[in-house]
Amino acid sequence: MRGKIGSGRRGATWRTLACMLTSLAMLSACGGGADETAPAVSSAPPGDTAPAAPVEHVPVVLPLGGLKADCVGLDCAATGPGTYAGSGVGIWKVVNDTAAPVAVPLSIQGLSGQDVTLVFTNITMSLQPMPPLPLASRRAGQTPYRSLMEAGTAPTIRPVPAAIREFNRVDGPALLKTQRLAPPRRAMRAAPAAVGDRRTWHVHVETMETRETTLQRSATRDGVTVNLWVEDGEAAPDRMSDAMLDGILARFFTDPDAVYGRATALVGQPWGTHEYSDLIAPGGPLDIVLVNFDHDDQPYGLMGYFWSYNNFRVSPDTPESNQSLSLYLDTETFYRAMSGVGVTTQYNTLSHEFMHMVNFYQRGVLLDNTFDTWMEEMSALMLEDVLADGLTPTYNPIRDGRFPDYLNQGGYNCNLVAWDDDALSACFGYSVAGSFGAFLLRQYGLDFYRNLLRSNTSTDSIALLDAAIRNAGGPGMAEAVRRAALNAALLPAIGTPAGFGLPQRIEHGVTLVAVNGPEYLADRVLPATVPAQLAPLGSFPAVRRAVSGTYAETVTVPAGTTLSVVVR
């Protein structure tokens, strides 16, 4: 439905209903509508007027209490349950915490051409039937990222093999439980490698393979050594050039804003002391192994991984371990992607995989409490966001990648905690979780993030996140999911009420860049059809464009669902 909703049939119906209710109330107070009875005779003396009996108004009870303003403060343009200030961002909500759908009349006055966005958010972990709803026409855009994939000019990004992800999260920590704890011992360390040394590495692509490499760069600071190993044939002026290798070492380790220093200060060390005899000893180097995963003359595909399998010593359970604290990155993505995009992408991949490395040690080894997949990946996406201001100052992976892709793929009706690694899916996990993680960081800050990473009060990742949000002064996970879903309304970075949107946040020397919603109008794709069901924690946006006067509509809110109304 387009145009002025208040002037349409639904608006007229609601106004007629209101008039009828008022008339009925007045008739009831006067004793009914007996038109033909004689008028009552007054007992008052002539010339005196008997006092009128007070009219008893029957209150109109709106379903679920009707709309309520959902924002406060100077930037809140919701001045009452049904009144808009005339400019700015107003947010209202209706909560259906019952077990059945409820039809709710909506009415907001004071509009002068603003868009009204309805966002239904399922705040339960159950599917909820979605009622019919008129929809406006779609407005489709293309982000550069998805345009490349759909035009066939770049291969689909291939996710990290499930064997790697699940070993990091489940199999590796489980293997530790089968080992006997060993008393601390002095490790027999190999002599440090020197530039020019050669080494064979086991690399997991589709299956385990071996690659021959040469140590091309090495640096040591504060007792930590980082090595860059490059597959034979990949170190060349037109491939992994000297400048490119110098840049990797600098951005990861030696620059003041390098990944290693900033990340460890915030999220902890990637390796250290432990009590397990089958794990590699602390104090060794961190190896970055640069290999051409696919040899297909294309960037992307499998871009990189951390695999905790290599943190184990060679044994019958881990016979092909590299016995190394190591990250693995694709070389072709560095030098075959257009206009330096691949270099920037791989710098962010370094941040992402480094978080997985830290999580395995800090949570898998020390706490024996690994995150669920969605939380593990979201924590790594959040570190990309945190480090981007220094690592890739002109490119933020959320502002310039994950968030526009989330809008473009229509990633609204998605279950956050059901990880989807299909890059062409509407619910592609990296876009959905990346956008939600960006909201959490900008609303609750770096202390919240640090506390979440170390939280050990539950083995349930949902419970951990809920507690971390509440400890940061927030409303809990379900409400945070609902508020984040309102970013589909393209909230501005400046002028959005507190607690909503993706504003700039600066703290602890980190700048989390603003994500300004109106700039993404061409990227946003609105659903063309109403889904049969709302997914657990899923949402559904519908826009009423350019409404003037009073917005009025009756909508049905599913059970366990909150309807949010955004006017801007």
C-alpha positions in Angstrom: 0.0 0.0 0.0 1.4 3.4 -1.0 0.6 7.0 -0.4 -1.3 8.5 2.5 -2.4 5.6 4.7 -4.5 7.9 6.9 -6.7 8.9 3.9 -7.4 5.3 2.8 -10.1 2.8 3.7 -8.4 1.5 6.8 -8.0 5.1 8.2 -11.7 5.8 7.5 -12.8 2.6 9.1 -10.8 3.4 12.3 -12.2 7.0 12.5 -15.7 5.7 11.9 -15.2 3.1 14.7 -14.0 5.8 17.1 -17.0 7.9 16.4 -19.4 5.0 16.9 -17.7 4.2 20.2 -18.1 7.8 21.4 -21.7 8.0 20.3 -22.6 4.7 22.0 -20.9 5.9 25.2 -23.0 9.1 25.2 -26.2 7.3 24.5 -25.6 4.9 27.3 -25.0 7.7 29.7 -28.3 9.4 28.7 -30.4 6.2 29.2 -30.5 5.0 25.7 -32.1 6.2 22.5 -35.9 6.1 23.3 -36.8 8.9 20.8 -40.6 8.6 21.2 -41.0 8.8 25.0 -42.3 12.1 26.5 -39.7 14.5 27.7 -39.1 14.3 31.5 -40.9 16.9 33.6 -38.6 19.1 35.6 -39.3 19.5 39.3 -37.3 22.7 39.5 -39.1 26.0 39.9 -39.9 27.9 36.7 -36.9 29.9 35.5 -34.4 27.6 37.2 -32.4 25.0 35.2 -31.7 21.6 36.7 -28.0 20.8 36.8 -27.0 18.4 34.0 -26.2 14.9 35.0 -22.4 14.2 34.5 -21.8 12.2 31.3 -20.1 8.9 32.0 -17.6 8.2 29.3 -16.9 4.5 28.7 -13.1 4.2 28.2 -12.0 2.7 25.0 -9.5 -0.1 25.7 -7.1 -0.6 22.9 -5.7 -4.1 22.3 -2.4 -4.7 24.1 -2.7 -1.1 25.4 -2.1 0.4 21.9 1.0 2.2 20.7 3.4 3.5 23.3 6.3 5.8 22.7 9.5 3.8 22.7 12.2 6.5 23.0 13.1 9.4 25.3 15.4 12.3 25.2 16.1 15.3 22.9 16.2 13.2 19.8 12.9 11.4 20.4 10.2 12.7 18.1 7.5 10.5 19.6 5.8 13.1 21.8 3.0 10.8 22.9 1.3 7.5 22.3 0.0 8.8 18.9 1.7 12.1 18.3 4.8 12.8 16.1 6.8 16.0 16.7 6.7 16.9 13.0 10.4 16.2 12.3 13.2 13.9 13.4 12.9 10.2 14.4 10.0 8.9 16.4 9.8 5.3 17.6 6.7 3.5 19.1 6.0 -0.1 19.9 3.2 -2.6 20.8 4.2 -5.7 22.6 2.2 -8.9 22.1 3.3 -11.2 24.9 0.2 -13.3 24.6 -0.1 -16.7 23.0 -2.4 -15.5 20.2 -2.3 -12.9 17.4 -3.9 -9.6 18.2 -5.3 -6.9 15.8 -4.1 -3.5 16.9 -5.3 -0.1 15.5 -2.4 2.3 15.0 -2.8 6.1 14.8 0.0 8.7 14.7 -0.7 12.3 13.9 1.5 15.2 12.9 3.2 13.7 9.8 4.2 15.8 6.8 5.6 13.4 4.2 7.7 11.1 6.4 8.1 7.4 5.8 6.5 5.0 8.4 8.3 1.7 8.8 6.6 -1.2 10.6 9.0 -3.8 12.0 7.6 -7.0 13.4 10.2 -8.8 15.6 9.8 -12.3 17.0 11.4 -12.1 20.4 10.9 -15.8 21.1 12.8 -18.9 20.0 9.7 -20.4 18.3 8.3 -19.8 14.8 5.3 -17.4 14.8 2.7 -17.4 12.0 2.7 -14.1 10.1 -0.6 -12.5 9.2 -1.3 -10.9 5.8 0.0 -7.3 5.4 -0.1 -4.8 2.5 3.4 -4.2 1.1 4.8 -1.3 -0.8 6.8 -1.9 -4.0 10.4 -3.1 -3.6 13.2 -0.7 -4.0 16.2 -2.8 -5.0 19.8 -1.8 -5.0 23.2 -3.4 -5.5 26.2 -3.2 -3.2 29.5 -3.5 -5.1 30.2 -6.7 -3.2 27.0 -8.5 -4.2 27.1 -7.0 -7.7 30.5 -8.7 -8.3 29.2 -12.0 -7.1 26.0 -11.9 -9.1 27.7 -10.7 -12.3 30.0 -13.7 -12.1 33.1 -11.6 -12.1 34.2 -13.2 -8.8 33.7 -16.7 -7.5 31.4 -17.2 -4.5 33.2 -16.9 -1.2 33.8 -20.4 0.1 33.3 -20.7 3.9 35.9 -22.2 6.2 35.5 -26.0 6.0 33.1 -27.3 8.7 35.8 -29.7 9.9 38.0 -26.7 10.9 35.2 -24.7 12.5 33.9 -27.6 14.5 37.4 -28.7 15.6 38.1 -25.2 17.0 34.8 -25.1 18.8 34.0 -28.8 19.8 36.5 -31.4 18.8 39.7 -29.7 20.0 38.4 -28.9 23.5 36.8 -32.4 23.7 40.2 -33.9 22.8 41.7 -32.0 25.7 39.3 -33.7 28.1 40.7 -37.1 27.1 44.2 -36.1 28.1 45.9 -36.3 31.4 46.9 -33.0 32.9 50.6 -32.7 32.8 52.8 -30.8 35.3 54.6 -27.8 33.9 57.7 -28.7 32.0 60.4 -26.9 30.1 59.7 -27.2 26.4 62.3 -28.5 24.0 62.2 -25.6 21.6 63.5 -25.8 18.0 66.0 -23.1 17.0 64.3 -20.0 15.7 63.7 -20.1 11.9 65.7 -17.6 9.8 64.6 -15.8 6.6 65.3 -18.1 3.7 64.6 -21.3 5.7 62.2 -23.8 4.1 59.3 -25.7 5.6 56.5 -28.0 4.5 53.0 -27.2 5.8 49.9 -29.3 6.0 47.1 -27.2 4.5 43.4 -28.0 4.6 41.5 -27.0 1.4 38.9 -29.6 0.5 41.2 -32.3 2.0 44.5 -32.2 3.7 47.4 -31.2 1.3 51.0 -30.2 1.7 52.7 -27.0 0.5 56.3 -26.1 0.3 57.2 -22.6 1.6 60.0 -20.3 2.3 60.3 -17.9 5.3 60.2 -14.5 3.7 59.8 -12.1 6.7 60.3 -12.3 10.4 60.1 -9.8 13.3 60.5 -10.0 17.1 59.1 -7.6 19.6 58.8 -7.9 23.4 59.7 -11.6 23.2 57.1 -12.4 20.5 58.1 -13.5 17.0 55.9 -13.4 13.9 57.0 -15.2 10.7 55.6 -14.9 7.2 55.9 -18.1 5.2 55.1 -18.0 1.5 54.3 -20.9 -0.8 56.9 -21.5 -3.5 56.1 -19.6 -6.7 53.9 -17.0 -4.9 56.6 -14.6 -3.8 57.1 -12.5 -7.0 56.8 -8.9 -8.1 53.5 -9.6 -9.8 52.2 -11.8 -7.0 53.2 -11.4 -3.3 55.6 -8.6 -3.9 58.1 -7.3 -1.4 55.9 -4.3 -0.7 52.9 -6.5 0.0 54.8 -8.7 2.4 56.2 -5.7 4.2 52.7 -4.4 4.5 51.3 -7.6 6.0 54.0 -7.8 8.6 53.5 -4.1 9.5 49.7 -4.2 9.6 49.6 -7.3 11.7 52.6 -6.8 14.0 55.0 -3.9 13.7 52.9 -0.8 13.1 51.6 1.2 16.2 48.1 0.3 15.1 48.9 -3.3 14.2 46.4 -6.1 14.8 48.5 -8.0 17.3 49.2 -5.2 19.8 45.7 -3.6 19.8 43.9 -7.0 19.8 45.8 -8.6 22.6 45.3 -5.4 24.8 41.6 -5.8 24.3 40.8 -9.5 23.9 43.9 -11.3 25.4 46.8 -13.4 24.3 46.5 -16.0 21.6 48.6 -18.6 23.4 50.3 -19.0 26.8 50.8 -21.4 29.7 48.5 -24.4 30.0 48.5 -27.8 31.7 48.1 -30.1 28.7 50.9 -32.4 27.6 49.5 -32.8 24.1 49.4 -29.1 23.2 52.4 -27.1 21.8 54.4 -25.2 24.4 54.0 -21.5 25.0 56.7 -19.1 23.8 56.9 -20.2 20.2 56.5 -17.9 17.1 53.2 -17.0 15.5 53.3 -18.2 11.9 51.4 -16.6 9.1 51.3 -19.1 6.2 50.5 -17.5 2.8 49.4 -20.1 0.3 47.5 -20.3 -2.9 44.6 -22.4 -1.7 42.9 -23.2 -5.0 45.3 -22.4 -7.8 42.4 -21.2 -9.9 43.6 -17.7 -11.0 40.8 -16.2 -9.0 40.6 -14.1 -5.8 38.3 -15.1 -2.9 37.1 -18.6 -2.6 38.6 -19.8 0.7 40.3 -16.7 2.1 41.8 -17.9 5.3 41.5 -19.8 8.5 42.8 -20.6 12.0 42.7 -24.3 12.9 43.4 -25.3 16.5 44.3 -28.8 15.2 47.8 -27.3 14.6 48.0 -26.3 18.3 48.3 -30.0 19.2 51.4 -32.0 19.1 51.6 -34.8 16.5 49.7 -37.9 17.9 47.4 -40.6 16.6 44.6 -38.1 17.0 46.3 -35.3 15.2 48.8 -37.0 12.8 49.2 -34.1 10.4 49.4 -31.2 12.9 51.9 -28.5 11.9 52.6 -28.1 15.7 52.4 -24.4 15.3 50.4 -21.4 16.4 49.5 -20.4 12.9 47.1 -18.5 10.6 46.6 -19.4 6.9 45.7 -16.9 4.2 45.0 -17.1 0.5 47.6 -15.4 -1.7 45.5 -14.9 -4.8 43.0 -12.8 -2.9 45.8 -10.4 -2.2 47.0 -9.9 -5.8 44.1 -10.8 -8.1 41.3 -8.7 -6.6 40.7 -5.4 -8.3 42.1 -2.0 -7.1 43.6 -3.2 -3.8 40.3 -4.6 -2.5 41.9 -8.0 -1.9 44.6 -6.5 0.3 42.1 -4.7 2.4 39.9 -7.8 2.6 42.8 -10.0 3.7 43.9 -7.4 6.4 40.4 -7.8 7.9 40.7 -11.6 7.5 43.8 -11.4 9.7 41.8 -9.7 12.4 38.9 -12.2 12.1 41.1 -15.3 12.2 43.2 -13.9 15.0 40.0 -13.6 17.2 39.4 -17.3 16.5 43.0 -18.0 17.6 42.5 -16.1 20.8 39.1 -17.7 21.6 40.5 -21.2 21.3 43.2 -20.5 23.9 41.2 -18.2 26.2 37.9 -20.0 26.1 38.7 -23.5 24.8 41.9 -24.2 26.7 41.6 -22.0 29.8 37.8 -21.9 30.4 36.7 -25.1 28.7 33.7 -23.1 27.6 33.6 -22.4 23.8 31.0 -20.2 22.2 28.3 -21.6 19.9 29.1 -21.0 16.2 27.0 -17.9 15.8 28.6 -16.2 18.8 32.1 -17.4 17.8 31.8 -15.9 14.4 30.1 -12.7 15.7 32.9 -12.1 18.1 35.4 -12.3 15.2 33.3 -9.9 13.1 33.2 -7.5 16.0 37.0 -7.5 16.3 37.2 -6.7 12.6 35.0 -3.7 13.3 37.0 -2.6 16.3 40.4 -2.7 14.6 39.4 -1.2 11.3 39.9 2.4 12.2 43.7 1.8 12.4 44.1 -1.2 10.2 42.1 -0.1 7.1 41.1 3.6 7.8 39.3 4.1 4.5 37.3 0.9 4.7 35.2 -0.4 7.5 34.1 -4.0 7.0 30.7 -3.4 8.6 29.9 0.1 7.2 31.2 -0.8 3.7 30.4 -4.5 3.6 28.3 -6.4 6.1 25.6 -3.8 6.7 24.8 -2.9 3.1 24.9 -6.6 2.2 22.5 -7.3 5.1 20.1 -4.7 3.6 20.6 -5.8 0.0 20.1 -9.5 0.7 17.0 -8.7 2.8 18.5 -10.5 5.8 15.6 -9.6 8.1 13.6 -12.8 8.8 16.7 -14.7 10.0 17.4 -16.7 13.1 20.6 -15.1 14.5 21.6 -18.2 16.4 21.2 -20.6 13.4 24.4 -20.0 11.5 24.1 -19.9 7.7 27.4 -19.8 5.8 25.9 -19.7 2.3 27.1 -16.4 0.8 24.1 -16.2 -1.5 21.5 -16.8 1.2 19.3 -14.0 2.4 20.4 -15.1 5.9 24.2 -15.2 5.2 25.5 -15.3 8.8 28.4 -12.9 8.3 26.1 -10.1 7.2 23.4 -10.8 9.8 25.7 -11.3 12.8 28.1 -8.6 11.6 25.4 -6.0 11.6 24.0 -7.1 15.0 27.5 -7.1 16.5 28.1 -3.6 15.2 24.9 -2.5 17.0 26.1 -4.1 20.2 29.5 -2.4 20.0 28.1 1.0 19.3 25.4 0.8 22.0 27.3 -1.0 24.8 30.9 -0.4 24.1 34.3 -2.1 24.4 34.0 -3.0 28.1 30.9 -4.9 27.2 32.8 -6.7 24.4 35.7 -7.6 26.6 33.4 -8.9 29.4 31.5 -11.0 26.9 34.6 -12.7 25.6 35.6 -13.7 29.2 32.2 -14.5 30.5 32.0 -17.9 32.1 28.6 -17.9 34.0 26.9 -20.3 31.6 27.6 -22.7 28.8 24.7 -21.2 26.8 25.9 -18.5 24.4 22.4 -16.8 24.5 22.5 -16.6 28.3 26.1 -15.2 28.1 25.1 -12.5 25.7 21.9 -11.6 27.6 23.9 -11.2 30.8 26.7 -9.2 29.2 24.1 -6.8 27.7 22.4 -6.4 31.0 25.6 -5.9 32.9 26.4 -3.1 30.4 23.2 -1.3 31.3 21.2 -2.7 28.3 17.8 -4.4 28.2 19.0 -8.0 27.4 19.4 -9.9 24.2 15.9 -10.2 22.9 15.3 -6.5 23.2 18.7 -5.7 21.7 17.7 -7.9 18.7 14.5 -5.9 18.3 16.2 -2.6 18.5 18.9 -3.7 16.0 16.2 -4.8 13.6 15.0 -1.2 13.4 18.1 -0.4 11.4 16.1 -1.7 8.5 14.3 1.7 8.8 17.6 3.4 7.8 18.1 5.3 11.0 20.5 8.3 10.8 23.7 8.2 12.7 23.0 11.6 14.1 19.6 12.5 15.5 18.4 9.0 16.3 17.1 8.5 19.8 19.5 7.0 22.4 19.5 3.3 22.4 18.9 2.9 18.7 20.9 3.1 15.4 24.6 2.8 14.7 26.1 6.1 15.9 29.8 6.8 16.1 31.4 5.7 19.4 34.9 6.7 20.6 36.4 5.1 23.7 39.7 3.6 24.8 41.4 5.0 21.8 39.1 3.2 19.4 36.7 4.9 16.9 33.8 2.8 15.9 32.6 4.6 12.7 29.1 5.9 12.3 26.8 3.9 10.0 24.3 6.4 8.6 21.1 4.7 7.5 19.8 7.1 4.9 22.9 6.6 2.8 21.8 3.0 2.2 18.5 3.7 0.6 19.7 2.3 -2.8 21.1 -0.8 -1.1 18.0 -1.7 0.9 15.7 -4.4 -0.6 12.4 -4.7 1.1 10.5 -8.0 1.1 8.2 -8.5 -1.9 6.0 -11.0 0.0 4.9 -11.6 3.6 6.5 -14.8 5.0 4.3 -17.5 6.3 6.2 -17.4 9.6 8.5 -15.2 11.5 11.8 -17.0 12.3 12.9 -17.1 15.9 14.5 -13.7 16.6 13.6 -12.8 13.0 12.0 -9.6 11.9 9.9 -8.2 9.0 9.9 -4.6 7.8 7.2 -2.9 5.8 7.3 0.7 4.7 4.5 3.2 4.2 6.0 6.0 2.1 5.5 9.7 2.4 2.6 9.8 4.8 1.0 13.2 5.6 -1.5 14.1 8.3 -2.4 11.1 10.4 -1.1 7.6 9.8 -3.8 5.1 10.6 -3.9 1.4 10.0 -5.0 -1.7 11.8 -2.4 -4.5 11.8 -2.3 -7.9 13.4 0.7 -8.6 15.7 1.6 -12.2 15.9 2.0 -14.0 19.3 5.3 -13.4 21.0 6.1 -10.5 18.7 6.8 -6.8 19.1 5.6 -4.4 16.5 7.8 -1.3 16.3 6.8 1.8 14.3 9.5 4.2 13.1 8.7 7.6 11.6 11.4 9.6 10.0 
